[in-house]
Amino acid sequence: MGPQTPGEQPKLPIPGVVNIIAVGSGKGGVGKSTVAVNLAISFAKLGHTVGLLDADVYGPNVPLMMGVRETPYAQGQRIRPLEAYGIKLMSMGFLNPGDKPLVWRGPMLNSVIQQFLRNVDWGDLDYLVIDLPPGTGDVQLTLIQTTPLTGAVIVTTPSDVSLEDARKAVLMFEQVREPVLGIVENMSYLEHHGEKLYVFGQGGGARTAAMMRVPLLAEIPLDPKTREGGDTGKPIATQGQSAQSDLFTALAKTVIEKAEASKSRARPTMTVAD
């Protein structure tokens, strides 16, 4: 993290939270929330304490995908997060359930995001995964400019339209001097009778990662069971060992490796006087 510029808000750590991983995308519809949910669950399967913050306030999907329909409650001045599959959860979808649209302007959205970050009793977490809204707007910028991220994971599909927006997302994080841990190519291909069908094109994620000089973290194929898991509140990463579940476990291990490497590079060099 570089030096703070005049007028820039300080980045305040969240007490008890060791690593903050932002999952973003340049556009909607690429499976960003699916990746965020299954990544968080995979962290927990690897033995870590995990929280998941659904910061996509206009389209919160985490309650449906995690199968939680309760309402959080306050305890003193703090909000108690809900839990599912061992993950602590917070989402606007818990406070504004159903199909009622949220018609708020930027300042109100920024305020509620800060409440979710600072006033939720997250406790001690190894990883807090933040499911960002798609795009590069005000909510995303405010969150990442006030929160010391360990790094960002950018989700895209192989299509040229998605890749163009993914590059913008990578550049956004670079402009605010936050590390991009890498790119996840979602919906890479569809397996049909042993053959890989490249529905949205082939190799776009790898080419974009090379162009942006960031790692390609994973290529996740289209899979009906992954969609069914998200729709029924039983994410694929919770459903025992399978090829798709194993891919998310491998992704979690890779993200942990990249996060630790990023933190090591960010630490100042210590010298010992003779």
C-alpha positions in Angstrom: 0.0 0.0 0.0 1.5 3.3 -1.1 1.7 6.6 0.8 -1.6 8.4 1.6 -2.3 11.4 -0.6 -3.8 14.7 0.7 -7.6 14.4 1.1 -7.5 10.6 1.0 -9.4 8.9 3.8 -7.4 6.7 6.2 -7.7 3.0 5.7 -8.8 1.6 9.1 -8.4 -2.1 9.9 -11.3 -4.1 11.1 -10.4 -5.3 14.6 -10.0 -9.1 14.7 -9.9 -9.5 10.9 -6.6 -10.7 9.6 -7.2 -10.8 5.8 -9.8 -9.0 3.7 -10.4 -10.4 0.2 -12.5 -8.4 -2.2 -14.2 -10.3 -5.0 -15.1 -8.0 -7.9 -16.0 -7.9 -11.5 -16.2 -5.3 -14.3 -19.8 -6.3 -15.1 -22.7 -8.3 -13.7 -23.8 -11.7 -14.8 -20.3 -13.4 -14.6 -20.9 -15.4 -11.5 -19.1 -13.1 -9.1 -21.3 -14.0 -6.1 -21.1 -17.7 -6.9 -17.3 -17.5 -6.7 -17.4 -15.3 -3.5 -19.7 -17.7 -1.7 -17.9 -20.9 -2.7 -14.5 -19.3 -2.0 -15.6 -18.4 1.5 -16.9 -21.9 2.1 -13.7 -23.4 0.8 -11.7 -21.2 3.2 -13.7 -22.6 6.0 -13.3 -26.2 4.8 -9.5 -25.6 5.0 -9.9 -24.8 8.7 -10.1 -21.0 8.6 -12.6 -18.7 10.4 -14.5 -16.8 7.7 -16.9 -14.0 7.2 -18.8 -13.1 4.1 -20.0 -9.5 3.5 -22.5 -9.0 0.6 -21.7 -5.5 -0.4 -23.8 -5.7 -3.6 -26.5 -3.6 -2.0 -28.7 -3.3 -5.1 -28.6 -7.0 -6.0 -27.8 -8.9 -2.8 -27.7 -12.6 -3.7 -25.9 -14.1 -0.7 -29.0 -14.7 1.4 -30.6 -16.9 -1.3 -27.3 -18.6 -2.1 -26.5 -19.4 1.5 -30.1 -20.4 2.3 -30.6 -17.8 5.1 -33.8 -15.7 5.5 -33.5 -14.5 9.0 -33.0 -10.9 10.2 -29.9 -9.8 12.1 -30.3 -8.2 15.5 -28.4 -5.6 17.5 -26.6 -6.4 20.7 -25.7 -3.1 22.3 -24.1 -0.9 19.7 -23.1 -3.9 17.5 -24.9 -6.0 14.9 -24.8 -9.7 15.3 -24.0 -11.4 11.9 -26.0 -14.4 10.8 -24.3 -17.7 10.2 -24.5 -20.6 7.7 -22.1 -23.4 6.9 -19.8 -22.0 9.6 -19.6 -18.6 7.8 -20.5 -15.3 9.5 -22.8 -13.4 7.1 -24.1 -9.8 6.5 -26.1 -8.6 3.6 -28.6 -5.9 2.8 -30.8 -8.7 1.6 -31.3 -9.6 5.3 -32.6 -6.1 6.0 -34.5 -5.5 2.8 -35.9 -9.0 1.9 -38.0 -10.0 -1.0 -38.3 -8.2 -4.4 -38.6 -4.7 -3.0 -36.0 -2.5 -4.8 -33.5 -0.4 -2.8 -33.8 3.2 -4.0 -30.9 4.9 -2.3 -28.3 7.4 -3.5 -24.5 7.1 -3.1 -24.0 8.7 0.4 -26.6 6.4 2.0 -25.1 3.3 0.4 -21.6 4.3 1.5 -22.9 4.8 5.0 -24.5 1.4 5.3 -21.4 -0.3 3.8 -19.3 1.3 6.6 -21.8 0.1 9.1 -21.5 -3.4 7.8 -17.7 -3.2 8.0 -17.3 -1.4 11.4 -20.5 -2.1 13.4 -21.0 -5.8 12.7 -19.5 -8.0 15.4 -17.3 -10.1 13.1 -15.2 -11.4 15.9 -11.9 -13.0 15.1 -11.7 -13.9 11.4 -8.8 -15.3 9.3 -10.6 -14.2 6.2 -13.4 -11.7 5.5 -14.6 -12.1 1.9 -16.4 -9.0 0.4 -18.7 -9.6 -2.5 -18.4 -6.2 -4.2 -21.1 -4.8 -6.6 -20.2 -5.2 -10.2 -18.5 -2.4 -12.0 -16.2 0.4 -10.8 -18.6 2.8 -9.1 -18.8 4.9 -6.0 -19.6 2.2 -3.6 -16.6 0.1 -4.7 -14.2 3.0 -4.6 -15.4 4.1 -1.1 -15.1 0.7 0.3 -11.6 -0.1 -1.1 -10.3 3.4 -0.3 -11.3 3.1 3.4 -10.5 -0.6 4.0 -7.0 -2.2 4.0 -7.5 -5.1 1.6 -5.2 -8.0 1.5 -6.0 -8.2 -2.2 -8.7 -8.5 -4.9 -10.0 -11.4 -7.0 -11.5 -10.4 -10.3 -14.1 -12.6 -11.9 -14.8 -12.7 -15.6 -16.1 -15.0 -18.3 -14.1 -15.7 -21.5 -16.3 -13.4 -23.6 -14.7 -10.2 -25.0 -17.4 -8.0 -23.5 -16.7 -9.4 -20.0 -13.0 -9.3 -20.5 -13.0 -5.6 -21.5 -14.8 -4.8 -18.2 -12.5 -7.1 -16.2 -9.5 -5.0 -17.4 -11.2 -1.9 -16.1 -11.8 -3.6 -12.7 -8.1 -4.5 -12.5 -7.1 -1.0 -13.3 -9.4 0.4 -10.7 -7.7 -1.6 -8.0 -4.3 -0.6 -9.3 -5.2 3.1 -9.3 -6.1 3.0 -5.6 -2.9 0.9 -4.9 -4.6 -2.3 -3.8 -3.1 -5.6 -4.9 -4.9 -7.7 -7.5 -4.3 -11.4 -6.5 -5.5 -12.6 -9.9 -8.3 -13.3 -12.3 -10.9 -16.2 -12.1 -12.3 -17.2 -15.4 -15.8 -18.4 -14.7 -18.0 -20.4 -17.1 -14.9 -21.4 -19.0 -16.5 -24.3 -20.8 -19.3 -26.8 -20.6 -18.5 -30.5 -20.5 -20.9 -32.5 -22.7 -20.3 -36.3 -23.2 -16.6 -35.8 -22.4 -16.2 -32.9 -24.8 -15.4 -29.3 -23.7 -17.7 -26.8 -25.4 -16.3 -23.2 -25.1 -19.7 -21.4 -25.0 -18.2 -17.9 -24.4 -14.9 -18.3 -26.2 -11.6 -20.0 -25.2 -8.6 -18.7 -23.4 -9.8 -15.1 -22.8 -9.0 -15.2 -19.1 -5.5 -16.4 -19.6 -4.8 -13.8 -22.3 -6.2 -11.0 -20.1 -4.3 -12.1 -17.1 -1.1 -12.0 -19.1 -2.0 -8.6 -20.5 -2.6 -7.2 -17.1 0.4 -9.0 -15.6 -1.7 -10.7 -12.9 -2.1 -14.5 -12.2 -4.9 -16.6 -13.7 -6.2 -18.1 -10.5 -8.7 -20.7 -11.9 -10.8 -21.7 -14.8 -14.2 -22.7 -13.5 -16.5 -24.6 -16.0 -20.2 -24.2 -16.4 -21.9 -26.8 -14.2 -25.7 -27.2 -13.6 -25.1 -28.5 -10.1 -23.3 -25.2 -9.2 -26.3 -23.2 -10.4 -28.7 -25.5 -8.6 -26.7 -25.2 -5.4 -26.8 -21.4 -5.5 -30.6 -21.4 -6.2 -31.4 -23.8 -3.4 -29.1 -22.3 -0.7 -26.7 -25.3 -0.8 -23.6 -24.1 -2.6 -21.6 -26.7 -4.5 -18.6 -26.3 -2.1 -20.8 -27.7 0.7 -21.9 -30.8 -1.1 -19.0 -33.1 -0.5 -16.2 -34.0 -2.9 -16.8 -33.4 -6.6 -14.8 -32.1 -9.5 -16.4 -28.7 -9.2 -16.1 -28.5 -5.4 -12.4 -29.5 -5.8 -11.8 -26.6 -8.2 -13.1 -24.1 -5.5 -10.9 -25.8 -2.9 -7.9 -25.4 -5.2 -8.9 -21.8 -5.8 -9.0 -21.1 -2.1 -5.5 -22.6 -1.6 -4.2 -20.5 -4.5 -5.8 -17.3 -3.1 -4.3 -18.0 0.3 -0.9 -18.5 -1.3 -1.1 -15.2 -3.3 -2.5 -13.3 -0.3 0.5 -14.4 1.9 2.9 -13.5 -0.9 1.3 -10.1 -1.3 1.5 -9.3 2.4 5.2 -10.3 2.4 5.9 -7.9 -0.4 4.0 -5.1 1.4 6.0 -5.6 4.7 8.8 -3.1 5.1 12.3 -4.5 5.2 13.7 -4.7 8.7 17.4 -4.0 9.3 19.3 -4.9 12.5 22.0 -2.6 13.6 25.4 -4.1 14.4 
